[in-house]
């Protein structure tokens, strides 16, 4: 359903842009509408921090019940976060990044949004990127 893919993407972006208080409110509000969502703060030297970003995104997605601990779901989330990071790679390469990743899912649709400050000293760039994947609803998943 096209509407769900658009909505999970919008939610992921809103979570990536939120502060911690807003994040908790958004997660609670969207849960009532049937969306699963979470966010992760990240930072470090790009591209060296990429494996840690992928790992933290996977851990948060599993911990908050967005995905099951299986290779199909792991691959979808890892692929989505890598694709989003590739969108900003040319600006971030060799620089420090800091920001947040928002993840949202409903049914077969999952989106990952990244919102970063990229900087060297006091010269900062602000970037946002988004990726979407379709994943199967597996036996044993809670809706």
N, C-alpha and C positions, 0 to 999 in steps of 0.2 A: 504494500500500500504506500503510495507516494507520500501521502500526508505524514505517515509515521517516520519515514526517513528524513523528511524536512524537520519535523518536530524534534527528533532525537539530536539532530545536528544543531538546532537552535539552543537546545538545553545544554549541550556540551560546551558551546561557546559562552553561554551565560555563566556556567560554572567556572570556566577558565578565567573569566573576567571578575569573578566575585572575590570578596574577602571571606575570611573564615565564618563570620557570623551570617553573612548573606548565603554562603554555601550551605550551611545547615538548614536554613529556612527554605532554600530552593529544593534541596534534596527531599525534605519533608513534604513540601507542596507537590512536587512532581510525583512522589511515591503515591500520593492519594489519587493521581490521575493515571496510574499504571506504569510509570516510567521508573527504571532503576538508574541511579546515577551516583557519581562520586567525583572527587577531585584530588589532585596530588600536587604539592609544592615541589619544585625541583630547582636545581641550580648546579653550575659547574663550568668547566672548560669544555667548549665544543671543539671537536667531536668526541673527545674522550669520555664525556658523560653519557653518551647515547646508550650504552648497555645498561647503565644504572636507571636511566629514564624508562627504558622498556621494562626492566624488571619491576620497578616501582609501580608502573601502570598496571602490569599484570597482577601483582600482589593486591593492589587496591581493588581492582575489578573482581578478583576472586573473593576477597575479604568482605566486600559489600554485596556479594551475590549477583553481580552482573553477568558473570560467566561461571561455568563449571571448570574444574581442574582437569582439562582434557586437551589434547593436542589441537583439535579443531578450533576450539574457542581461543586457546593460547595463540595459535597462528593468526587468527583474525585480528585480535587486539594488537599483537606485536606488529603485524603488517600495517595496521591502521596508524599506529603511533610512528612507525618508521616512515611511512608515506608523508605524514604531517611534518615530521622533522626534515625530510628531504626538501619540502617546499621552502624552507628557510635556511637551508644549508649554506648557500652562497653568501648570505649576510653574516652568518654566525661563525663560519670556519675560523678557528684559532682564537676566538674571543670568549669571554665569559658570558654565560646566559643565566637568567634567573626568572622564574615565573611559575606558571601553573598549568596543569593539564586537566581538562574537564572530560569526563567520560559519561555517556548516556546510552541506555538501551531500552527498547520496547520491542518485544517479540523477536523477529529475525533481524532487526536493525540495530546497529551499534555505531556510534560516532565518537571520535576522539578529536578534541580541539586543544591546541597549544597556544598560550599567550606568554610571550617572553619579552624581557628587556635584554638587549644585547649590548654589551658595552666594553669600553676600554677607558679606564679612568672615569671622567665625568661626561664622556661622549657616548650617549645611549641611543640606540635604535629600538623601536617597538615593533614587534611582528606578531602576527596571528596566522595560524594555519589550521586546516580542518581536513579530516578524512572520514570516510564512511565504509562500513563493510556490512554484508549480509551474512548472518550466521544461523545455523540450524537450531531450532529449539529441540533439545535432547531430552530423552526419557529421564525423569527424576528432577527436572528443573521446576522450580516454583515460578509461577507467573507473577 
